[in-house]
Amino acid sequence: MSPAHASDVANLRPPPPRTRHTLPMNALEFIHALRWTDLGPQLRDQAELCLLDLIGIAIGGSATRLSRTIRAHAAHQFGGPHALLFDARTASAAGVALAGGMTIDALDGHDGYNPAKGHVGCGLFPAALALALEAGQTDGKAFLTTIVMGYELGSRLGPALHATTPDYHTSGAWIAVAAAAAGARLLNLGPDETAHALGIAEYHGPRSQMMRCIDHPTMLKDGSGWGAMAGVSAALLARNGFTGAPALTITEPSDIWKDLGANWLITQQYFKPYPVCRWAQAPVEAALALRREHNLAAADIAAIDVFTFHESTRLATTEPKSTEEAQYSTSFPTAVALVRGGLTPADIADDVLRDPEILRLSRAITMHEDAQAQARFPAYRPARVTLTLRDGTRLESRWTEPRWDAEHPPTEKELRAKYHDLADPALGPARAAAIENALHDLPDHGLSPLVGQLVQPISRDTTAARAS
């Protein structure tokens, strides 16, 4: 797979391999036993595309106030030698993971896993990068193998947590354990140290309440950066002899773990065409379909009804005052799509939040919890939209799923185009291509060329004096 020769033909990548590369073992063994040679071409390509997508989102997220605030915090409060993502300042490994995870989470356009009701990569990648820097690990094949291992654990840890605790916790809770596993591998911890690292991470991971942030959207987001920080800290603590209680979610429920090494969940992640919560994306798609089919203008629309699952109806901010509120809304992105015919990062920030026509349509949306949609969640996130026009005509969409799910994934060309839509305006096409090429060359040229690109600042506000 080459950046310059992405497929223009295939609409879908091949179905995920289910049994070809089978490594029957428990999670503790899997952390250290997985090898580059165990990964077939599809798994290697998927790891590259997941990282490219995360890097693109990190570039976009770096422009937000959330990212600027957390990077300054990491530089001032987490002193250390490692450069922050897209920032000339430095921090400790835990600080790099914290700032990187929250920068990616600042723009809600990164990949996720439906059964987990959340994400893995947004915290795993910056944590693994920080730990590779801490360990002096530059082997590109080893880094990519660690990423695959982390996705496999994290994608199981989320459902395991949901199955064993009554509350709905944020992604940071299981990202912490996946990040600690990455640290155990990159730091070459022994079996006992690895078990302690996982236990520390599970105990200290941010079991924050997801629906509280849904009801009151702020910069807290999905806890991903805090989970990355907790996981990095857990691995470093375990290396130094700190002990932790056994990690329960790494073994139970057993049915979640029985196919580890046989069913590769990194190939079953969804990607996002729009930088808003996944729960809002089906209404956006349904509204856009009606707009195209009937050649509608926003001024034609008097009222909008959205029928979907309960959690999506809780994204209830109709007049967001910040990009965080806009990203955690169903009504506002749907209104943006109807007015503008699409949805980009620029459409959920700044003056757009005060656009009178978008606000009119956002206020005109009524959310309806639908039993049929609820029965399909979380494996699916369906929605149906009805538009009432000013002349009284009612237009009803089909039941719609978000685009780019695991069953109908984006093409390689689409993901690379998404990356360049985010990276080229911020970095310029030359540097954006240099990052893409360094990532593609990881197996042969190692981690250093990619790191050299990722730690260069984007703008003058990231070139302040380095923290001591």
N, C-alpha and C positions, 0 to 999 in steps of 0.2 A: 504494500500500500504506500503510495507516494503522494505528498501534498500536491505535486504538479500533475498527477495523473489520477485524481479521484474519479470514481466511476460516474459517468453521465447517463448510464443506461439503466442500471438496476433501480427499481423503486423501493425495494426492501433488501436489507442484508439477509443472509441465510438464517434459518431458524437457529436458536441457541443450541450448542452441543449439550446433550443431556448425560451421556454415559461414556463418551469416547475416552476422556482422560480421567480415569477413576483412581482415586487415592483414598481407600477406606481407612480412616483413622479418626481419632478424636481431635477436638479443636486445638488442644495444647500441642499435639504432635504436628498438626497441620501448619501451625504458625512457623515452625522451623524447617519442616520437611519439604514444603513446596519448592520446586526448582523451576528455573526458566525453561528447561527442557520438558517439563510437564505441561507447558502451555502451548497449545496449538496456535496456528496463525490467527484464528478468529479471536481468541482470548487476548493475544498480544495486540492486535489491531484495536480491539474494544478498549483496552487499557489506554492506548494512545489517544483515542477519540474522547474518552471520558476526561482525561487530563487536559486536552485541548479545549474542551467545552468549559471546564472549571477555570482555566487560565483566562479565557475570554470574559467570563463573568467576573473574575477578579479585576480585570482591567476596567470593566464597566463600573463595578462596585467601588473602585478606588476614587471615583469622582464624588461619592456621596459624603455628606457630613458625618454619617456614622463611621465610615472608614477613616476619614481624617482624624476624628476624635480618638478612635481606638488605636491608631498607629502612633499618635502623639503620646497616648497613655502608655503603650508598650515601650516606647523609646525612653520615657522618663521614669517609669516605675519598674521595668524589667531589664535592667542594665545587662548588657552582654555583647558578644562579638559578632553576632550573626545579623546580616542585613535583612531588613523587612522587605516583603514583597513590594516592588514598585516604589521604593522609598530608600533614600540614601542613609537613613538613620539605622541604628542597630539595636538589638535586644538579645535577651537570652533565648534559648530554644523554646521555652514555654511562652515567652512574649511573642516570638515569631509565629507560633502556632495560634495564639489568641488573636493577634491582629489579622493574620491571613484567613482564619476561619470566619471571622466576623466581616472581613472585607468581601469575601465571596457571598456570605449570607446577606450582605447589604443590598444586593440586587437579586431578587428571587427568581433567577432564571436558570438555576443549576439542576443537575439530574436528581433522580429520586427513585424510590422503590415502593410500589403500591402497598404490598402487605405490611411494610414497616410504618406506613402513614408518615413518611419522612425521608431523610436523606442520609447518605454515608460520605460521599466524596468530598463535600464542601469542608468538612473538618479533617477527614483522613489525609487529603493531599497536603495541606499546609503542615499538619503534624508530622507526616512522614518526611517532608522536605526539611523541617527544622531538626528532626532527629538524625537525618542523614548528614546535615551540616555539623551537628554536635559530634557524631561518630567519625567524621572524616570519611564517610562512605561516598564514593563517587562512581561506583559500578552501575551503569545504566540498566543492565539486565536485572541486577539485584533489586534496584529501586522499583522497576516495573512489576517484578514478581511480588514485592511487598505490597504494592498498590492492589494487585489482584487478590492477594491473601486478605487484605483489609476489607475490600468490598465483600468478599465471601463471608467473613465473620460479621461485619457490620450489618449486612442485609439479613442475617439470621438473628442477630442480637436484638434488633428492633421488634420483630414479632415475638421473640422470646420474652422481652420485657412486657409487652402488651398482654401476653398470656398469663403472666405471673404476678401482675400488680393491677389494682383496680383503677388507677388514674391514668390519663393519657399524657405521657411525658414527652418533652421535646427531643429532637434528634440528638442533641448534645449528650443525652444519657447513654446511648449506645455508641455514639462516636467516641466517647472517652475510652471505652473498652477496646474498640477497634484500633484507636490510636496507640493505646498501650501495647497492643499486640504488634503493631508496626515497630514500636520502639524496642520491644523484646527481640525482635528479629534483627533490626539494624544495629542494636547495641550488643548483639550476640549474648543475650542473657541465657543462663542455664535454666533447666526445667523448673526448679524451685523459685528462682527469681522471676521467671515468666509468670508463674501462677500468682505470685505476690503482686506483680505489676497489674495483672488483670483484676485482682481483688481490690487493690487500692483504687483503681480507676472506676470500678463499678460502685464502690462505696462513696467516693468523692465526686463522681460524675454528676452533672446538673440535672437532677430529676425535677425539672421545672414544669409547671402546668401549661401545656400547649394551648388549651382553650382560653386561658386567662389572657395570653398575648393575642389570640384571635379576637377576643372581645374588646381588648384595649391595645391596639397595635402600637408598638414603640420600637426603639432600637434593640430591644432584647431579642427580637426575632426568634429563631428556632434553637437557641442555645448552642449552636454549632461551634463557635469559637471557644466558648467556655469548656465545652467537651474536649476540643483539641488540646487546650491548655492543660486540662485535668489529666488527659491520657499521657501527654509528654511528661508531665510532672511525675505521674505514677511510675513510668518506666525508669526515669532517672532516680527516683527514690528507691525503687526495688534494686537497682544496680548498687546502691550504696547501703543495702542491708535493711531498709525499711520493710516491715511486714504488713500484709493485708489479709482480711478475711477471705474465704473462698468466694470466687465469682460464681454466682448461682446461674446467671443467664447464659453462661458459656457451655452448659451441659443440659439444661432443662428449658422447655419440654423436649424430650428426647426425639420426638418425631421431626422437630425443626432441624435437628443436627444430623439426622441419619444419612442424608444425601450429600454431606460435605465432601468435596472432592469429586463428586459425580455430576451434580447439577450446578452449573456455574451461574450464579446469580448476577455477576457483573454484566452478563449479556441480557439480563432481564430488567435493567434500569429503564425508566422513561427519561426523555429529554424534554425541554420546554421551548416552544417557539416564542413564548411571551414571558416577560420578566415580572410575573405576578404569581401568587399562590396557585398551585396546581388545581385546587378546588374551584377556582374561578375560570379555568380555561375552557371548560366545556360550554358554559354560557357565552363566552366570547366567540367560540367557534360557531355556535348555533346562530348567534346574532349576525355574524359576518356572512353566514350562508344565506340568510334571509335578505340581507342587504344586497348581496350580489344577484341572487335569483330574481328579485323584484326591482332591481335598479333604484333603490330607495335613497332618498336624501334624509338627513337627520330631521329636517323641518317637517317631513311627512309624518313623523311618529308622535303620537300623543301619549301612549302608555306602553309599558313593557311588563310582562309577567315571566318570571323565571321559576321553573319547577326543577328541583334538584334534591340532593340529600341534605340532612340536617346540618352537618358541619359547614357546608358551603353557605347555607343561609345565615350562619353566624358571622360570616365576613360582611358585616352590615354597615360599614362606614360609607355613607352616601356622599359626604362632602369632606374629603380628606384634607388635612392641613399640612401633611408631610408625605414624602414618598413612602415611608413605612406604612402609613394608613392607606395609601393608594394601592400598594402591593398586597395588602391584606384586606382587600375589598372585592366583592363580586360585582356590585352595582357600578362602581366607578369605571373599572376596566371595560365592562360591557358597554357602557355609555361612550367611552373613548372610541371603542371599535366601531360603533354605529356612526359616530361623527366623523372619524378620521379614516376609516377603512382599514385599520391596522392597530398595532400596539407595540411601541418601542420604549426603551428606557426614557427617552425624552418626553413621552406622553404621560408619564406618571410622576412628574416633578415640576417644580418652579411655577411659571405662569399658567401652565396647563391646568393646574389644580384650581384655578379661578376662572376657567373658561365658562362663560355663561351657558352656552348650548350644551356642553358636556354635563354641567351641573343640573341643567333642566332635565335631561334624560336620566341622569343618575337618581334624581329625586322621584322620577316617574316610574321607577322599577319597584315592583312588588315581588318579594321572595316567597316561594311556597315550598314547604317540605313535602316531598313526595315519597310514599311508601315503596313504590317500585324502585326508585333510585336508591333509597336507603338500603334496601335489601341487597343491592349490588356493591355497596361500599364496604371495605376499602379496596377490594380487588379492581373495581371500576369506579369511575367518577362521572356518571351521566348527568345530562341536563337537557331540558327542552325549553324553548323560548317562544312566547306568543307576543306579537307586536300588534297593537291597536293603532291604526292610522287616524289621522284627523278627520277623514271622511267616514269613519266607522268601520272600515274594512279590518278584519282580523286575519293575521298571517301566522301560521303555526309551523315551527320547525319540527324536524324529526328528532328523536332521541339521539343525542350527540355525545361522543367521547372526546376528551382532549386529544389533539394530534401528538404524534411522536411517542406513543406508548410502546411497551415491549413487543406487543403483537404486530404493530405497524410502525416500526422504528424509522427515524429519518435516514436518508441516504448519507453516505460519507460526504458527498458534495454539499448537502444541505447543512450538515454540522460545520463543515469548514467555512461555508458562506456566513453562517451565524457568527463564528469566531471573528471573521474579518469585518463584519458589520460592527462589532464591538471594538476590535483592536485597531483597525486602520485609522479611524478618526482620532483616536487618543494617542497612538504611537507613531503613526505614519506607516504606509504599506511596507517599507523596507524592514523596519524593526519588527513589525507584526509577522512578516514572512520569516525573519531570522529566528523568532521564537518557534514558529511552526516547524521549521526545518531542524532546529536543535532538538525539539521533542521527538521528531521522527527518527533522528539519528542517535537517540539515547542508547540503544543496544550496542552500537559500534563506537561511539565517541564519548560515552559516559555522561555524567550529570553536570560536570563543570560548565560546558558551554551554555546549557539551558539556564543554570543558576546565574551565570554572568548576565544573561538577558533579563531575567525576572527581577533582579534586584536593582536595576537601573531605575532612577526616578522617572516619573511621568511628567511632572511639572515642578515649578520652582518651590511650591509649598512643601515638597518632600525632600529638600536638600538642606534642611537645617542641620546645625552641628550635631555630630554623632554623640549619643549618650555614652557616658563612661561606664 
